[in-house]
Amino acid sequence: MDVIRIVWGSATGPTAMAAYDAALADAGIENYNLVTVSSVIPAGATVETVGTAPDLGPIGDRLTVVQAHASLEGQGTAAASLSWAREGSDGPGLFYEFGDAVDRETAQRRALGGLEAGQSLREWDFEAPSVRTESVTGERGVWAGVVVAAVYGESESMF
């Protein structure tokens, strides 16, 4: 089974989309067409926290992700948090994501709360959760964006 890489980034820009794109660039996944999936970790997958993605294939390919992202115009803080837990070291698991114009602690608490709710729906023997939370501080007159993503494997051709 392939590896799932946890990556993250934050940035600013003149629009919400520009800030989001720059945050994706900071995470190393800006040149792919992201396909967001629900939050199940397949049994046998390896989850690695890497920060910035390596080269995952040709520009423009499809890349499967679970992502938490947030943007903010002007002053304040935006945070994104991705939490996960698995049944054993290589069993199935769940990701839960949260992103909004909130502080890091709130984003992390909400991602972990969602994960706990998802765990209660399954009869799996989950190990202790992991979480990655990033935030960005906005400035007057610009947009700020932040992303934390679980990137599934390598990219695949769109055609």
Summary of the structure (lengths in Angstrom):
residues: 159
radius of gyration: 15.5
end to end distance: 23.2
largest distance: 48.4
contacts: 563
relative contact order: 0.30
helix: 18%
strand: 50%
